[in-house]
Amino acid sequence: MTNSSKAIRVIVGIIWLIVAYFTYKQDQATYSVITLILAILFIVMAFRNPSDNFR
């Protein structure tokens, strides 16, 4: 995985964190939890080693 795709995944993860914050501020707890999980998933996948695939 190239550094540019890692950077894009981190940026998308940060955007999802911001979306989760604003949805939490609007008292939409369920949607904010879903977006928080999505943000964490993008950030973790950005730093995951591609050789760590399940075998």
Order of alpha helices (4+ residues) and beta strands (2+ residues): alpha-alpha
